[in-house]
Amino acid sequence: MRLVFFDIECAGVHKTYAKICAFGYVVCDEQFNIIEKEDILINPRGRFELTDRKGEKGITLPYEYSEFKKHPSFPAVYGRIKELLEDKNAYVFGHAVLNDVKYLNLETRRFKLPSFKFRFNDSQLIFMTYKNDFSRQFGLESIAENLGVEFTPHRAADDAYATMRIVEALCKVNNCTFEELLKLYKITSGKIENYNIIRPQAEAFRQYSKQKNIEKERRSRARVKFNNYYLKKRFVKGGKLGGAVFTFTRAIEDDISVSLALVDKIYANGGKYTQQVEACAYFVQTEGDVSGRAKTANSSENIKVLEIADLERLLND
């Protein structure tokens, strides 16, 4: 059994094309001994679009861009890539591999080529399962640093190499083979066939997603209840707050066991409530709040920012 690790770089990605310019891969045996490593450079048949319209948020590929025009376009290397990825005696891996598989799909459609058909695994998903942290995406560089893997970012063959070393490191941590690693973390391979793509999955991620959906539904119900509650409140003239307007951060609003009682006290003391941060005089946040509302409030000279304890003192004085 062989292991194939691959990575793709593109000159630009759009909903109808991917303009692949580099296909890097590493082939190794089950003990992670490298058999073959190569960067296949490809003429993207189009200009490089690596930044947004402002020329920002882009990447710089570690290649001379003029070099790509000396190489054949995707149809000329399609057969070689297809043979590599569709090897029945190989496990295929990539990092955030779903993106790369989508790029292959886009290019086969662009050049009217038959769909790829192979199964694939994701080192990012495996690492997230290992860390039991699905709250954010782990980039190849951060994982490599965490595991002590050195490589040149965005050189396709080196990204593939780093992906290999990451899987190897996780096997060593768990003292197991790569097949045992997939079973240990209950990883289901992804698949592409007939231009249809099924993403790789992990049982731990399924459970995480299930809990997130439950929490999202809870917040949604709480938000509706809070909105309906405060909108029915009526301003009380003559209270000590003198019509001062308050806004809570979302986290406080969603905790209706706290927020509804606070709204009652605000209105009982002659205050008002709004969800428009710019219109409030007092903004109530949680400790370490980095929400959009908190950033707006903290950057305004006209808004006094309070913690819940500060608000309670204000209401009880």
SESEVEX-227969 format. One line per field, with one value per residue (C-alpha): residue number from 1; x, y, z; residue in three letters. Coordinates in pm, 1 decimal, decimal comma. Layout:
N
i <- (NUM/...)
x <- (X/...)
y <- (Y/...)
z <- (Z/...)
aa <- (Ala/...)
END
This chain:
317
i <- (1/2/3/4/5/6/7/8/9/10/11/12/13/14/15/16/17/18/19/20/21/22/23/24/25/26/27/28/29/30/31/32/33/34/35/36/37/38/39/40/41/42/43/44/45/46/47/48/49/50/51/52/53/54/55/56/57/58/59/60/61/62/63/64/65/66/67/68/69/70/71/72/73/74/75/76/77/78/79/80/81/82/83/84/85/86/87/88/89/90/91/92/93/94/95/96/97/98/99/100/101/102/103/104/105/106/107/108/109/110/111/112/113/114/115/116/117/118/119/120/121/122/123/124/125/126/127/128/129/130/131/132/133/134/135/136/137/138/139/140/141/142/143/144/145/146/147/148/149/150/151/152/153/154/155/156/157/158/159/160/161/162/163/164/165/166/167/168/169/170/171/172/173/174/175/176/177/178/179/180/181/182/183/184/185/186/187/188/189/190/191/192/193/194/195/196/197/198/199/200/201/202/203/204/205/206/207/208/209/210/211/212/213/214/215/216/217/218/219/220/221/222/223/224/225/226/227/228/229/230/231/232/233/234/235/236/237/238/239/240/241/242/243/244/245/246/247/248/249/250/251/252/253/254/255/256/257/258/259/260/261/262/263/264/265/266/267/268/269/270/271/272/273/274/275/276/277/278/279/280/281/282/283/284/285/286/287/288/289/290/291/292/293/294/295/296/297/298/299/300/301/302/303/304/305/306/307/308/309/310/311/312/313/314/315/316/317)
x <- (0,0/128,5/40,1/-9,2/-2,8/-87,7/-137,7/-255,8/-175,4/-392,7/-339,2/-693,5/-1016,8/-1365,9/-1695,5/-1635,6/-1258,3/-956,3/-661,7/-436,2/-69,3/105,3/28,2/273,4/282,8/475,3/446,1/570,9/537,2/350,2/654,9/659,2/975,3/958,2/944,1/877,6/834,4/764,0/614,5/422,5/407,7/112,9/34,7/-284,9/-402,6/-488,9/-351,1/-270,3/-544,5/-403,0/-545,4/-881,3/-982,1/-783,6/-469,7/-492,1/-562,4/-360,1/-74,4/262,6/363,8/734,7/777,7/873,3/533,7/681,8/802,1/449,8/402,5/684,8/485,9/187,8/-169,7/-389,4/-519,6/-161,7/-93,3/-447,4/-376,7/-69,0/-250,2/-550,1/-331,9/-158,7/-476,3/-681,1/-419,7/-619,4/-321,7/-291,5/-443,5/-474,5/-424,6/-431,2/-457,6/-794,3/-816,8/-1176,3/-1060,3/-804,8/-1057,5/-1294,5/-1014,2/-969,0/-1342,8/-1347,2/-1056,5/-1196,4/-1519,9/-1334,3/-1145,3/-1433,9/-1241,0/-1385,2/-1436,7/-1178,7/-1278,9/-1092,8/-1122,7/-929,3/-845,7/-779,2/-481,4/-651,3/-957,3/-736,0/-540,4/-859,2/-984,6/-652,3/-678,1/-1053,4/-1092,4/-1327,0/-1386,7/-1139,0/-945,1/-585,3/-352,6/-74,0/190,7/48,3/11,6/361,2/500,1/306,2/448,3/799,0/770,7/975,8/876,9/832,9/468,7/275,1/527,0/293,4/536,8/654,1/295,3/236,8/554,2/440,0/103,7/286,1/499,0/188,6/17,4/343,0/374,9/16,7/85,8/390,0/194,0/-62,7/192,6/-10,2/-20,9/-206,9/-492,9/-517,1/-509,8/-815,0/-997,2/-890,9/-1035,6/-1334,5/-1248,5/-1457,1/-1280,6/-1417,1/-1497,5/-1520,2/-1702,6/-1905,1/-1814,8/-1990,2/-1789,1/-1851,2/-1641,7/-1430,6/-1595,7/-1502,9/-1740,6/-1613,5/-1686,7/-2038,0/-2100,8/-1949,5/-2173,3/-2477,3/-2408,7/-2344,9/-2680,4/-2853,7/-2684,0/-2767,5/-3133,7/-3128,8/-2980,2/-3234,2/-3526,2/-3370,7/-3317,9/-3681,0/-3799,1/-3568,1/-3669,9/-4040,3/-3992,0/-3801,5/-4006,2/-4318,2/-4161,9/-4283,0/-4069,8/-4128,6/-4087,3/-3915,9/-3683,0/-3324,6/-3184,5/-3355,9/-3424,0/-3066,1/-3047,3/-2875,0/-2752,5/-2622,9/-2373,6/-2533,0/-2400,4/-2593,5/-2909,0/-2904,9/-2885,6/-3248,4/-3223,7/-3010,4/-3109,0/-3486,4/-3437,0/-3185,4/-3425,0/-3698,2/-3471,0/-3360,8/-3718,8/-3829,8/-3557,1/-3654,7/-3416,9/-3464,1/-3323,1/-3212,4/-3018,4/-2861,5/-2522,3/-2474,3/-2793,4/-2707,1/-2541,7/-2438,3/-2310,0/-2296,6/-2043,2/-1889,5/-1525,1/-1294,2/-1576,6/-1448,4/-1785,8/-1872,3/-2102,3/-1828,2/-1576,2/-1821,5/-1902,4/-1542,6/-1436,0/-1703,6/-1638,5/-2012,8/-2074,6/-1988,7/-1893,2/-1996,3/-1962,6/-2275,7/-2153,3/-2118,4/-2473,9/-2614,3/-2441,5/-2579,9/-2931,9/-2917,2/-2759,7)
y <- (0,0/346,0/685,1/979,5/1331,4/1617,7/1991,5/2234,6/2599,7/2811,7/3130,5/3226,9/3066,2/3148,7/2962,3/2833,2/2775,0/2716,9/2786,5/2525,7/2623,0/2366,9/2013,4/1895,2/1545,7/1303,9/927,8/717,7/370,3/275,5/366,2/716,8/652,4/884,7/710,7/1014,1/1389,9/1638,8/1972,0/1951,3/2306,9/2389,6/2675,3/2815,8/2953,9/3287,9/3569,0/3539,6/3664,8/3613,0/3922,5/4091,0/4401,0/4623,7/4417,3/4286,1/3957,0/3756,6/3509,3/3511,9/3186,8/3094,9/3063,7/3289,2/3343,2/3364,4/3006,0/2866,1/2970,6/2736,3/2435,0/2247,8/2327,6/2109,7/1870,8/1763,2/1654,0/1541,2/1174,3/1165,5/1325,6/1098,3/787,2/904,0/983,0/689,4/426,9/140,9/58,2/407,5/616,7/981,0/1268,6/1646,6/1937,1/2115,6/1876,7/1953,2/2277,5/2097,7/1836,2/2116,6/2273,9/1946,3/1933,8/2287,9/2226,3/1901,3/2083,0/2381,6/2165,1/1917,8/1622,3/1314,2/1343,1/1217,1/916,7/853,6/859,9/1111,8/1203,1/1535,7/1595,5/1910,0/1713,8/1446,5/1711,4/1885,1/1549,7/1490,5/1832,6/1789,2/2145,6/2211,3/2576,5/2702,9/2598,2/2494,7/2609,8/2390,3/2627,3/2638,5/2259,9/2208,4/2444,0/2264,2/1929,0/2052,7/2009,0/2245,1/2334,1/2618,5/2737,7/2748,1/2545,9/2264,7/1973,0/2112,5/2154,8/1791,8/1695,9/1886,2/1709,1/1375,7/1468,6/1579,9/1245,6/1067,2/1271,0/1188,3/820,5/844,1/1025,7/746,0/469,9/336,4/295,8/543,2/294,4/251,9/631,3/668,1/397,9/546,2/886,3/733,4/913,3/851,0/923,1/1173,7/1078,2/1232,4/1061,0/1187,2/1544,5/1489,4/1542,1/1397,4/1558,9/1359,5/1326,4/1244,2/1114,9/1376,1/1652,7/1515,4/1537,2/1886,7/2001,7/1847,7/2035,9/2358,6/2324,8/2263,1/2570,7/2776,3/2680,9/2767,5/3110,1/3167,5/3093,9/3309,0/3594,9/3589,4/3581,4/3867,8/4083,6/4030,5/4105,3/4433,6/4569,6/4548,8/4747,5/5102,6/5397,4/5517,3/5891,2/6032,7/5746,6/5808,2/5695,1/5988,5/5810,2/5679,1/5415,3/5078,5/4803,1/4457,5/4243,4/3942,7/3698,3/3879,6/3911,7/3539,1/3453,7/3540,0/3425,9/3739,6/3976,7/3991,2/4084,5/4354,5/4501,9/4510,3/4706,7/4946,5/5037,9/5047,9/5309,0/5524,3/5384,0/5242,1/4959,8/4941,0/4695,1/4980,2/5030,4/5375,8/5497,2/5389,1/5577,1/5263,0/4939,5/4631,5/4365,7/4047,2/4021,3/3980,6/4063,3/4085,3/4096,7/4350,9/4534,2/4557,1/4691,0/4960,2/5061,8/5068,2/5285,1/5548,5/5848,9/5887,0/5543,4/5435,0/5067,0/4863,8/4507,9/4340,6/4409,6/4781,8/4787,2/4620,1/4875,1/5155,9/5012,9/4940,1/5267,1)
z <- (0,0/-94,0/46,7/-188,4/-44,6/-277,8/-283,1/-547,8/-612,7/-839,3/-1036,1/-950,8/-836,2/-956,4/-938,7/-1292,3/-1295,8/-1072,4/-1306,1/-1145,9/-1186,9/-965,1/-858,0/-593,8/-458,0/-239,3/-266,4/25,1/168,0/484,1/696,1/540,3/340,4/40,7/-295,6/-510,7/-467,1/-745,1/-838,3/-1164,1/-1296,6/-1520,5/-1755,7/-1597,6/-1930,8/-1776,1/-1563,5/-1193,5/-959,8/-613,0/-441,9/-402,7/-600,5/-365,2/-419,3/-62,6/117,9/-129,0/-122,9/-292,9/-454,4/-422,9/-799,6/-1088,7/-1247,3/-1596,6/-1550,5/-1568,1/-1930,8/-2030,3/-1912,3/-2061,5/-1961,1/-1740,9/-2012,7/-2090,3/-1730,4/-1647,4/-1727,4/-1506,2/-1213,7/-1261,3/-1258,8/-940,9/-747,5/-871,7/-784,8/-625,5/-404,2/-256,7/20,5/-83,9/161,2/142,5/384,4/378,5/87,2/-2,3/-164,2/-380,2/-488,1/-586,6/-792,9/-979,2/-1039,2/-1176,9/-1412,2/-1550,1/-1626,5/-1767,7/-2013,8/-2067,0/-1923,4/-1748,4/-1374,1/-1128,5/-918,3/-592,7/-214,9/-6,1/352,9/522,0/753,1/884,4/995,2/1150,7/1344,9/1459,5/1587,2/1761,5/1931,4/1983,6/1858,9/1568,9/1652,4/1391,3/1085,3/1150,6/872,7/746,3/884,2/1237,3/1253,8/1114,0/1377,3/1648,9/1538,9/1449,8/1071,7/850,8/492,6/238,9/244,2/-84,4/-281,3/-376,0/-334,9/0,5/121,8/24,2/211,3/522,6/500,9/496,8/798,4/989,8/935,0/1024,0/1346,7/1448,1/1385,8/1613,2/1883,3/1882,4/1817,1/1525,9/1148,9/927,8/883,1/1259,3/1296,0/1071,9/1268,5/1603,1/1516,9/1332,2/1009,8/698,4/369,8/122,8/-234,3/-580,7/-865,1/-1161,5/-1057,9/-723,9/-405,7/-59,9/212,5/461,8/801,1/1159,1/1424,2/1672,5/1421,2/1367,3/1741,0/1755,2/1467,5/1634,2/1957,3/1766,6/1591,9/1924,2/2072,3/1762,4/1794,9/2165,1/2092,0/1818,1/2051,1/2324,9/2080,5/1968,9/2329,9/2430,2/2133,2/2193,2/2562,0/2547,4/2254,6/2471,6/2755,0/2811,2/2917,7/3274,9/3317,9/3620,7/3694,2/3804,7/3467,8/3299,5/2970,8/2927,6/2656,6/2710,7/2482,1/2577,4/2394,6/2221,8/2480,5/2755,2/2544,7/2472,7/2842,9/2911,5/3273,6/3318,2/3038,7/3101,9/3468,8/3373,5/3117,3/3382,8/3617,5/3344,2/3251,5/3617,3/3675,5/3379,5/3120,4/2771,7/2564,3/2199,7/1987,8/1790,2/1952,7/1799,6/1970,3/2325,5/2609,6/2799,4/2649,4/2870,9/2774,9/2910,1/3014,6/2714,2/2470,4/2110,5/1935,6/1668,1/1906,5/2169,3/1918,4/1806,0/2161,9/2282,1/1988,7/2057,1/2279,4/2342,6/2488,3/2840,3/2853,2/3157,2/3282,9/3426,9/3781,1/3694,4/3556,5/3866,1/4089,8/3875,6/3895,2/4267,9/4388,0)
aa <- (Met/Arg/Leu/Val/Phe/Phe/Asp/Ile/Glu/Cys/Ala/Gly/Val/His/Lys/Thr/Tyr/Ala/Lys/Ile/Cys/Ala/Phe/Gly/Tyr/Val/Val/Cys/Asp/Glu/Gln/Phe/Asn/Ile/Ile/Glu/Lys/Glu/Asp/Ile/Leu/Ile/Asn/Pro/Arg/Gly/Arg/Phe/Glu/Leu/Thr/Asp/Arg/Lys/Gly/Glu/Lys/Gly/Ile/Thr/Leu/Pro/Tyr/Glu/Tyr/Ser/Glu/Phe/Lys/Lys/His/Pro/Ser/Phe/Pro/Ala/Val/Tyr/Gly/Arg/Ile/Lys/Glu/Leu/Leu/Glu/Asp/Lys/Asn/Ala/Tyr/Val/Phe/Gly/His/Ala/Val/Leu/Asn/Asp/Val/Lys/Tyr/Leu/Asn/Leu/Glu/Thr/Arg/Arg/Phe/Lys/Leu/Pro/Ser/Phe/Lys/Phe/Arg/Phe/Asn/Asp/Ser/Gln/Leu/Ile/Phe/Met/Thr/Tyr/Lys/Asn/Asp/Phe/Ser/Arg/Gln/Phe/Gly/Leu/Glu/Ser/Ile/Ala/Glu/Asn/Leu/Gly/Val/Glu/Phe/Thr/Pro/His/Arg/Ala/Ala/Asp/Asp/Ala/Tyr/Ala/Thr/Met/Arg/Ile/Val/Glu/Ala/Leu/Cys/Lys/Val/Asn/Asn/Cys/Thr/Phe/Glu/Glu/Leu/Leu/Lys/Leu/Tyr/Lys/Ile/Thr/Ser/Gly/Lys/Ile/Glu/Asn/Tyr/Asn/Ile/Ile/Arg/Pro/Gln/Ala/Glu/Ala/Phe/Arg/Gln/Tyr/Ser/Lys/Gln/Lys/Asn/Ile/Glu/Lys/Glu/Arg/Arg/Ser/Arg/Ala/Arg/Val/Lys/Phe/Asn/Asn/Tyr/Tyr/Leu/Lys/Lys/Arg/Phe/Val/Lys/Gly/Gly/Lys/Leu/Gly/Gly/Ala/Val/Phe/Thr/Phe/Thr/Arg/Ala/Ile/Glu/Asp/Asp/Ile/Ser/Val/Ser/Leu/Ala/Leu/Val/Asp/Lys/Ile/Tyr/Ala/Asn/Gly/Gly/Lys/Tyr/Thr/Gln/Gln/Val/Glu/Ala/Cys/Ala/Tyr/Phe/Val/Gln/Thr/Glu/Gly/Asp/Val/Ser/Gly/Arg/Ala/Lys/Thr/Ala/Asn/Ser/Ser/Glu/Asn/Ile/Lys/Val/Leu/Glu/Ile/Ala/Asp/Leu/Glu/Arg/Leu/Leu/Asn/Asp)
END
